[in-house]
Amino acid sequence: MTDGDDPATAAPSGPGWKVHRAEGPQPFVVNPGMVGAGDDGTPITESGPLAEDEPEGIIPPSPLWAMKVCRHFQWSHLLTGDDGPSRIRRQLGSGDDTVYVMDDGHHHCIVGRHIGQTGDGCSYSLVARVSRAQYEALAGGSASARDLLAQGKGRALYGVVDDGPASNVFLVGTFGTATPVPDDYLPPHPPIDFPSDLDEF
Protein backbone atom coordinates (compact mmCIF):
# COMPACT_ATOMS: atom_id res chain seq x y z
CA MET A 1 0.00 0.00 0.00
CA THR A 2 1.06 3.58 -0.47
CA ASP A 3 0.47 6.78 1.41
CA GLY A 4 -2.19 9.23 0.31
CA ASP A 5 -1.17 12.64 -0.92
CA ASP A 6 1.44 14.48 1.12
CA PRO A 7 -0.62 16.67 3.49
CA ALA A 8 2.04 19.34 3.33
CA THR A 9 1.31 19.86 -0.33
CA ALA A 10 -2.27 18.66 -0.72
CA ALA A 11 -4.15 18.88 2.56
CA PRO A 12 -7.79 17.80 2.18
CA SER A 13 -10.39 20.52 2.36
CA GLY A 14 -14.06 21.14 1.69
CA PRO A 15 -17.34 20.12 3.35
CA GLY A 16 -16.97 17.64 6.19
CA TRP A 17 -13.32 18.45 6.93
CA LYS A 18 -12.20 20.33 10.03
CA VAL A 19 -8.84 21.31 11.42
CA HIS A 20 -9.17 21.62 15.20
CA ARG A 21 -6.87 23.94 17.08
CA ALA A 22 -6.81 22.77 20.68
CA GLU A 23 -3.24 22.62 21.93
CA GLY A 24 -2.11 19.00 22.04
CA PRO A 25 -3.82 15.93 23.55
CA GLN A 26 -6.34 16.51 26.32
CA PRO A 27 -5.56 13.53 28.61
CA PHE A 28 -7.03 14.78 31.87
CA VAL A 29 -10.58 14.65 30.56
CA VAL A 30 -10.25 10.88 30.36
CA ASN A 31 -11.62 8.68 33.10
CA PRO A 32 -8.54 6.46 33.71
CA GLY A 33 -9.43 2.81 33.40
CA MET A 34 -11.90 3.43 30.61
CA VAL A 35 -11.03 3.09 26.96
CA GLY A 36 -10.75 6.13 24.76
CA ALA A 37 -10.28 9.87 24.84
CA GLY A 38 -13.96 10.28 25.61
CA ASP A 39 -16.94 8.04 26.31
CA ASP A 40 -19.16 7.18 23.37
CA GLY A 41 -21.92 9.73 23.16
CA THR A 42 -19.31 12.44 23.68
CA PRO A 43 -20.09 15.79 22.03
CA ILE A 44 -17.49 16.92 19.52
CA THR A 45 -16.29 20.43 20.30
CA GLU A 46 -12.98 22.22 19.85
CA SER A 47 -12.47 22.30 23.63
CA GLY A 48 -14.12 19.02 24.58
CA PRO A 49 -12.82 15.54 25.44
CA LEU A 50 -11.95 14.66 21.86
CA ALA A 51 -10.17 17.93 21.12
CA GLU A 52 -6.63 17.57 19.83
CA ASP A 53 -4.86 19.61 17.23
CA GLU A 54 -5.00 17.91 13.82
CA PRO A 55 -2.68 20.08 11.71
CA GLU A 56 -2.15 17.29 9.18
CA GLY A 57 -5.80 17.37 8.09
CA ILE A 58 -5.44 13.77 6.94
CA ILE A 59 -8.30 11.93 8.65
CA PRO A 60 -11.90 13.05 7.94
CA PRO A 61 -14.47 13.23 10.78
CA SER A 62 -15.57 9.67 9.98
CA PRO A 63 -13.48 7.79 11.12
CA LEU A 64 -11.39 10.39 13.05
CA TRP A 65 -13.77 10.81 15.98
CA ALA A 66 -14.41 7.09 16.31
CA MET A 67 -10.67 6.42 16.31
CA LYS A 68 -10.11 8.97 19.07
CA VAL A 69 -12.81 7.42 21.25
CA CYS A 70 -11.12 4.04 20.86
CA ARG A 71 -7.66 5.19 21.87
CA HIS A 72 -6.55 3.90 25.25
CA PHE A 73 -5.57 6.34 27.96
CA GLN A 74 -1.78 6.50 27.98
CA TRP A 75 0.24 8.19 30.70
CA SER A 76 2.91 8.50 28.02
CA HIS A 77 0.63 11.00 26.25
CA LEU A 78 1.67 13.41 29.01
CA LEU A 79 5.29 13.19 27.90
CA THR A 80 6.74 15.46 25.27
CA GLY A 81 9.61 15.31 22.83
CA ASP A 82 11.59 12.09 22.50
CA ASP A 83 9.95 10.57 25.61
CA GLY A 84 6.43 10.59 24.16
CA PRO A 85 5.00 8.15 21.62
CA SER A 86 5.66 9.05 18.01
CA ARG A 87 2.65 10.73 16.43
CA ILE A 88 1.03 8.88 13.54
CA ARG A 89 -1.63 10.28 11.22
CA ARG A 90 -1.65 8.40 7.92
CA GLN A 91 -3.86 7.50 5.03
CA LEU A 92 -2.96 4.16 3.51
CA GLY A 93 -4.35 3.00 0.21
CA SER A 94 -6.71 4.92 -2.05
CA GLY A 95 -10.30 4.82 -3.20
CA ASP A 96 -12.31 2.01 -1.64
CA ASP A 97 -9.10 0.52 -0.19
CA THR A 98 -8.44 3.59 1.96
CA VAL A 99 -7.89 3.19 5.69
CA TYR A 100 -6.54 5.65 8.25
CA VAL A 101 -4.09 5.09 11.09
CA MET A 102 -3.28 6.99 14.29
CA ASP A 103 -0.97 6.23 17.19
CA ASP A 104 -2.27 4.64 20.39
CA GLY A 105 0.70 4.83 22.74
CA HIS A 106 4.17 3.44 22.13
CA HIS A 107 3.13 -0.05 21.03
CA HIS A 108 -0.25 0.16 19.28
CA CYS A 109 -2.21 2.01 16.62
CA ILE A 110 -5.87 2.50 15.79
CA VAL A 111 -6.98 1.66 12.25
CA GLY A 112 -10.23 3.13 10.98
CA ARG A 113 -12.39 3.09 7.89
CA HIS A 114 -15.51 5.00 6.82
CA ILE A 115 -18.06 2.35 5.85
CA GLY A 116 -21.15 4.35 4.94
CA GLN A 117 -23.74 6.96 5.81
CA THR A 118 -27.46 7.64 6.10
CA GLY A 119 -29.42 10.38 4.41
CA ASP A 120 -29.84 12.32 7.66
CA GLY A 121 -26.13 13.03 8.09
CA CYS A 122 -24.92 10.13 10.24
CA SER A 123 -21.70 8.43 9.10
CA TYR A 124 -20.46 5.03 10.25
CA SER A 125 -16.89 3.95 10.92
CA LEU A 126 -15.23 0.61 11.60
CA VAL A 127 -12.21 0.73 13.92
CA ALA A 128 -9.74 -1.77 15.38
CA ARG A 129 -6.62 -1.69 17.56
CA VAL A 130 -3.45 -3.24 16.14
CA SER A 131 0.19 -3.48 17.16
CA ARG A 132 2.79 -1.12 15.75
CA ALA A 133 4.35 -4.13 14.05
CA GLN A 134 1.06 -4.82 12.26
CA TYR A 135 0.81 -1.16 11.24
CA GLU A 136 4.36 -1.25 9.88
CA ALA A 137 3.51 -4.40 7.91
CA LEU A 138 0.45 -2.66 6.49
CA ALA A 139 2.46 0.43 5.56
CA GLY A 140 5.15 -1.75 4.00
CA GLY A 141 2.68 -3.72 1.91
CA SER A 142 3.15 -7.10 3.59
CA ALA A 143 -0.24 -7.02 5.35
CA SER A 144 -3.69 -6.03 4.13
CA ALA A 145 -6.02 -3.47 5.68
CA ARG A 146 -8.83 -5.95 5.24
CA ASP A 147 -7.09 -8.51 7.47
CA LEU A 148 -6.15 -5.95 10.13
CA LEU A 149 -9.71 -4.64 10.40
CA ALA A 150 -11.16 -8.14 10.36
CA GLN A 151 -8.76 -9.56 12.95
CA GLY A 152 -7.71 -6.57 15.08
CA LYS A 153 -8.60 -6.18 18.74
CA GLY A 154 -11.46 -4.02 19.99
CA ARG A 155 -13.25 -4.11 16.64
CA ALA A 156 -16.19 -1.76 16.84
CA LEU A 157 -18.67 0.18 14.77
CA TYR A 158 -19.31 3.84 15.60
CA GLY A 159 -21.71 6.47 14.37
CA VAL A 160 -20.44 10.00 13.76
CA VAL A 161 -22.63 13.06 13.34
CA ASP A 162 -20.64 16.02 12.00
CA ASP A 163 -23.05 18.93 12.44
CA GLY A 164 -21.40 21.84 14.20
CA PRO A 165 -22.60 22.21 17.83
CA ALA A 166 -24.74 19.08 17.42
CA SER A 167 -21.77 16.91 16.43
CA ASN A 168 -21.44 13.63 18.31
CA VAL A 169 -19.88 10.18 18.23
CA PHE A 170 -21.55 7.07 19.62
CA LEU A 171 -20.99 3.33 19.80
CA VAL A 172 -23.23 1.15 17.61
CA GLY A 173 -21.74 -2.19 18.60
CA THR A 174 -18.63 -4.34 19.03
CA PHE A 175 -17.52 -7.52 17.33
CA GLY A 176 -16.49 -10.28 19.71
CA THR A 177 -13.82 -12.82 18.86
CA ALA A 178 -16.44 -15.21 17.47
CA THR A 179 -18.34 -12.51 15.55
CA PRO A 180 -17.04 -11.77 12.06
CA VAL A 181 -17.12 -8.25 10.67
CA PRO A 182 -19.62 -8.12 7.77
CA ASP A 183 -17.75 -8.47 4.51
CA ASP A 184 -19.24 -5.30 3.00
CA TYR A 185 -17.78 -3.25 5.89
CA LEU A 186 -14.25 -4.22 4.82
CA PRO A 187 -11.99 -3.04 1.98
CA PRO A 188 -12.38 -2.92 -0.97
CA HIS A 189 -16.16 -2.48 -0.66
CA PRO A 190 -17.42 1.06 -1.36
CA PRO A 191 -19.23 3.13 1.30
CA ILE A 192 -22.83 2.02 1.84
CA ASP A 193 -25.85 4.32 1.62
CA PHE A 194 -27.88 2.96 4.52
CA PRO A 195 -31.65 3.55 4.18
CA SER A 196 -31.99 4.13 7.94
CA ASP A 197 -29.93 4.31 11.11
CA LEU A 198 -28.18 1.08 12.08
CA ASP A 199 -29.52 -0.80 15.09
CA GLU A 200 -27.25 -1.09 18.11
CA PHE A 201 -25.82 -4.54 18.76
C-alpha positions as CSV (number, residue, x, y, z in Angstrom):
1,M,0.0,0.0,0.0
2,T,1.1,3.6,-0.5
3,D,0.5,6.8,1.4
4,G,-2.2,9.2,0.3
5,D,-1.2,12.6,-0.9
6,D,1.4,14.5,1.1
7,P,-0.6,16.7,3.5
8,A,2.0,19.3,3.3
9,T,1.3,19.9,-0.3
10,A,-2.3,18.7,-0.7
11,A,-4.1,18.9,2.6
12,P,-7.8,17.8,2.2
13,S,-10.4,20.5,2.4
14,G,-14.1,21.1,1.7
15,P,-17.3,20.1,3.3
16,G,-17.0,17.6,6.2
17,W,-13.3,18.4,6.9
18,K,-12.2,20.3,10.0
19,V,-8.8,21.3,11.4
20,H,-9.2,21.6,15.2
21,R,-6.9,23.9,17.1
22,A,-6.8,22.8,20.7
23,E,-3.2,22.6,21.9
24,G,-2.1,19.0,22.0
25,P,-3.8,15.9,23.6
26,Q,-6.3,16.5,26.3
27,P,-5.6,13.5,28.6
28,F,-7.0,14.8,31.9
29,V,-10.6,14.7,30.6
30,V,-10.3,10.9,30.4
31,N,-11.6,8.7,33.1
32,P,-8.5,6.5,33.7
33,G,-9.4,2.8,33.4
34,M,-11.9,3.4,30.6
35,V,-11.0,3.1,27.0
36,G,-10.8,6.1,24.8
37,A,-10.3,9.9,24.8
38,G,-14.0,10.3,25.6
39,D,-16.9,8.0,26.3
40,D,-19.2,7.2,23.4
41,G,-21.9,9.7,23.2
42,T,-19.3,12.4,23.7
43,P,-20.1,15.8,22.0
44,I,-17.5,16.9,19.5
45,T,-16.3,20.4,20.3
46,E,-13.0,22.2,19.9
47,S,-12.5,22.3,23.6
48,G,-14.1,19.0,24.6
49,P,-12.8,15.5,25.4
50,L,-11.9,14.7,21.9
51,A,-10.2,17.9,21.1
52,E,-6.6,17.6,19.8
53,D,-4.9,19.6,17.2
54,E,-5.0,17.9,13.8
55,P,-2.7,20.1,11.7
56,E,-2.2,17.3,9.2
57,G,-5.8,17.4,8.1
58,I,-5.4,13.8,6.9
59,I,-8.3,11.9,8.6
60,P,-11.9,13.0,7.9
61,P,-14.5,13.2,10.8
62,S,-15.6,9.7,10.0
63,P,-13.5,7.8,11.1
64,L,-11.4,10.4,13.0
65,W,-13.8,10.8,16.0
66,A,-14.4,7.1,16.3
67,M,-10.7,6.4,16.3
68,K,-10.1,9.0,19.1
69,V,-12.8,7.4,21.2
70,C,-11.1,4.0,20.9
71,R,-7.7,5.2,21.9
72,H,-6.5,3.9,25.3
73,F,-5.6,6.3,28.0
74,Q,-1.8,6.5,28.0
75,W,0.2,8.2,30.7
76,S,2.9,8.5,28.0
77,H,0.6,11.0,26.3
78,L,1.7,13.4,29.0
79,L,5.3,13.2,27.9
80,T,6.7,15.5,25.3
81,G,9.6,15.3,22.8
82,D,11.6,12.1,22.5
83,D,10.0,10.6,25.6
84,G,6.4,10.6,24.2
85,P,5.0,8.1,21.6
86,S,5.7,9.0,18.0
87,R,2.7,10.7,16.4
88,I,1.0,8.9,13.5
89,R,-1.6,10.3,11.2
90,R,-1.6,8.4,7.9
91,Q,-3.9,7.5,5.0
92,L,-3.0,4.2,3.5
93,G,-4.4,3.0,0.2
94,S,-6.7,4.9,-2.1
95,G,-10.3,4.8,-3.2
96,D,-12.3,2.0,-1.6
97,D,-9.1,0.5,-0.2
98,T,-8.4,3.6,2.0
99,V,-7.9,3.2,5.7
100,Y,-6.5,5.7,8.2
101,V,-4.1,5.1,11.1
102,M,-3.3,7.0,14.3
103,D,-1.0,6.2,17.2
104,D,-2.3,4.6,20.4
105,G,0.7,4.8,22.7
106,H,4.2,3.4,22.1
107,H,3.1,0.0,21.0
108,H,-0.2,0.2,19.3
109,C,-2.2,2.0,16.6
110,I,-5.9,2.5,15.8
111,V,-7.0,1.7,12.3
112,G,-10.2,3.1,11.0
113,R,-12.4,3.1,7.9
114,H,-15.5,5.0,6.8
115,I,-18.1,2.3,5.9
116,G,-21.2,4.4,4.9
117,Q,-23.7,7.0,5.8
118,T,-27.5,7.6,6.1
119,G,-29.4,10.4,4.4
120,D,-29.8,12.3,7.7
121,G,-26.1,13.0,8.1
122,C,-24.9,10.1,10.2
123,S,-21.7,8.4,9.1
124,Y,-20.5,5.0,10.2
125,S,-16.9,4.0,10.9
126,L,-15.2,0.6,11.6
127,V,-12.2,0.7,13.9
128,A,-9.7,-1.8,15.4
129,R,-6.6,-1.7,17.6
130,V,-3.4,-3.2,16.1
131,S,0.2,-3.5,17.2
132,R,2.8,-1.1,15.7
133,A,4.4,-4.1,14.0
134,Q,1.1,-4.8,12.3
135,Y,0.8,-1.2,11.2
136,E,4.4,-1.3,9.9
137,A,3.5,-4.4,7.9
138,L,0.4,-2.7,6.5
139,A,2.5,0.4,5.6
140,G,5.1,-1.7,4.0
141,G,2.7,-3.7,1.9
142,S,3.2,-7.1,3.6
143,A,-0.2,-7.0,5.3
144,S,-3.7,-6.0,4.1
145,A,-6.0,-3.5,5.7
146,R,-8.8,-6.0,5.2
147,D,-7.1,-8.5,7.5
148,L,-6.2,-5.9,10.1
149,L,-9.7,-4.6,10.4
150,A,-11.2,-8.1,10.4
151,Q,-8.8,-9.6,12.9
152,G,-7.7,-6.6,15.1
153,K,-8.6,-6.2,18.7
154,G,-11.5,-4.0,20.0
155,R,-13.3,-4.1,16.6
156,A,-16.2,-1.8,16.8
157,L,-18.7,0.2,14.8
158,Y,-19.3,3.8,15.6
159,G,-21.7,6.5,14.4
160,V,-20.4,10.0,13.8
161,V,-22.6,13.1,13.3
162,D,-20.6,16.0,12.0
163,D,-23.0,18.9,12.4
164,G,-21.4,21.8,14.2
165,P,-22.6,22.2,17.8
166,A,-24.7,19.1,17.4
167,S,-21.8,16.9,16.4
168,N,-21.4,13.6,18.3
169,V,-19.9,10.2,18.2
170,F,-21.6,7.1,19.6
171,L,-21.0,3.3,19.8
172,V,-23.2,1.2,17.6
173,G,-21.7,-2.2,18.6
174,T,-18.6,-4.3,19.0
175,F,-17.5,-7.5,17.3
176,G,-16.5,-10.3,19.7
177,T,-13.8,-12.8,18.9
178,A,-16.4,-15.2,17.5
179,T,-18.3,-12.5,15.5
180,P,-17.0,-11.8,12.1
181,V,-17.1,-8.3,10.7
182,P,-19.6,-8.1,7.8
183,D,-17.7,-8.5,4.5
184,D,-19.2,-5.3,3.0
185,Y,-17.8,-3.2,5.9
186,L,-14.3,-4.2,4.8
187,P,-12.0,-3.0,2.0
188,P,-12.4,-2.9,-1.0
189,H,-16.2,-2.5,-0.7
190,P,-17.4,1.1,-1.4
191,P,-19.2,3.1,1.3
192,I,-22.8,2.0,1.8
193,D,-25.8,4.3,1.6
194,F,-27.9,3.0,4.5
195,P,-31.7,3.5,4.2
196,S,-32.0,4.1,7.9
197,D,-29.9,4.3,11.1
198,L,-28.2,1.1,12.1
199,D,-29.5,-0.8,15.1
200,E,-27.3,-1.1,18.1
201,F,-25.8,-4.5,18.8
